[in-house]
Amino acid sequence: MEYLLQITLNTVVLTSLYALLALGFNFLYSTNKFFDLAYASYLILGTYSFLTISKAHLPLVITFVLAVLFSVLVAVAVEKYLYSPLRNKKSSGAVMMIASLGILTVMQALVALIFTSDVQTLSASNV
């Protein structure tokens, strides 16, 4: 019975995460008018930064806020140094999407280099 409850909770959490990710993609597309694939990398950075910060045994709220701030800082830097110059040059949506695919690829490679490709888990003892 315990396993059934755990599977149900994991399903609800994962479904909620996918729903939030889809809503974020929809929101970004409706405002930016291009499909920003780098948005997924901000989620990756947020989760791995949460995992890293949680090893310092800070309170859960502080860990969450620091991870979100790190993701936001990276997103703002990408916007300022990549997307804004492309918008100023009046680049097409396809060029913007290819640039976002490049950001996604670079960030995935960096995460794989830093954290390896092994599955990382967060347990109650980490937080």
C-alpha positions in Angstrom: 0.0 0.0 0.0 2.9 2.3 0.8 4.3 1.9 -2.7 1.0 2.7 -4.3 0.8 5.9 -2.4 4.4 6.8 -3.3 3.7 6.1 -7.0 0.6 8.2 -6.9 2.4 11.1 -5.2 5.3 10.9 -7.7 2.8 10.9 -10.6 1.0 14.0 -9.2 4.3 15.9 -8.7 5.7 15.0 -12.1 2.4 15.9 -13.8 2.3 19.2 -12.1 5.9 19.9 -13.1 5.1 19.1 -16.8 2.0 21.3 -16.6 4.0 24.3 -15.2 6.6 23.8 -17.8 4.0 23.8 -20.6 2.4 26.9 -19.2 5.8 28.6 -19.1 6.5 27.7 -22.7 3.1 29.0 -23.7 3.6 32.2 -21.8 7.0 32.8 -23.3 5.8 32.1 -26.8 2.9 34.5 -26.5 5.1 37.3 -25.2 8.3 36.7 -27.2 6.8 35.4 -30.4 9.5 32.6 -30.7 9.7 29.2 -29.1 12.4 29.7 -26.4 13.9 26.2 -25.9 16.4 27.6 -23.3 13.5 27.9 -20.9 14.0 24.2 -20.2 17.6 24.8 -19.2 16.5 27.3 -16.6 14.5 24.5 -15.0 17.5 22.3 -15.1 19.7 24.9 -13.5 17.1 25.6 -10.9 16.9 21.9 -9.9 20.6 21.3 -9.8 21.3 24.5 -8.0 18.7 23.5 -5.4 20.4 20.1 -5.1 23.8 21.7 -4.6 22.6 24.4 -2.1 20.7 21.8 -0.1 24.0 20.1 0.7 24.8 23.2 2.9 21.8 22.2 5.1 20.2 25.6 4.9 16.5 25.9 5.7 14.3 24.7 2.8 12.8 28.2 2.1 16.2 29.8 1.8 17.5 27.0 -0.4 14.5 27.4 -2.7 14.9 31.2 -2.9 18.6 30.9 -3.7 18.0 28.4 -6.4 15.3 30.5 -8.0 17.5 33.6 -7.8 20.3 31.8 -9.5 18.0 30.6 -12.3 16.6 34.1 -12.7 20.1 35.7 -12.9 21.1 33.2 -15.6 17.9 33.9 -17.5 18.4 37.7 -17.3 22.0 37.4 -18.4 20.9 35.3 -21.5 18.2 37.9 -22.3 20.6 40.8 -22.0 23.6 39.4 -23.8 22.0 37.2 -26.4 18.3 37.8 -27.1 18.3 41.7 -26.8 21.2 42.1 -29.4 19.4 39.7 -31.7 16.1 41.6 -31.3 17.9 44.9 -32.0 19.1 43.4 -35.3 15.5 42.4 -36.0 16.4 38.7 -36.3 13.6 36.3 -37.3 11.9 33.9 -34.9 13.9 31.0 -36.4 17.2 32.7 -35.6 16.0 33.3 -32.1 14.9 29.7 -31.7 18.3 28.4 -33.0 20.0 30.7 -30.5 17.9 29.3 -27.7 18.7 25.7 -28.9 22.4 26.6 -28.6 21.8 27.9 -25.0 20.0 24.7 -24.1 22.8 22.5 -25.6 25.5 24.5 -23.8 23.7 24.4 -20.4 22.9 20.7 -20.7 26.6 20.0 -21.5 27.7 22.1 -18.5 25.3 20.3 -16.2 26.6 16.9 -17.5 30.2 18.0 -17.0 29.6 19.3 -13.5 27.1 16.8 -12.1 27.9 13.8 -14.4 25.1 12.1 -16.3 24.1 9.9 -13.3 20.8 10.3 -11.7 20.9 12.7 -8.7 18.4 12.2 -5.9 17.2 14.6 -3.2 16.3 12.9 0.1 15.0 14.3 3.4 18.5 14.0 4.8 19.8 16.5 2.3 17.4 19.3 3.3 
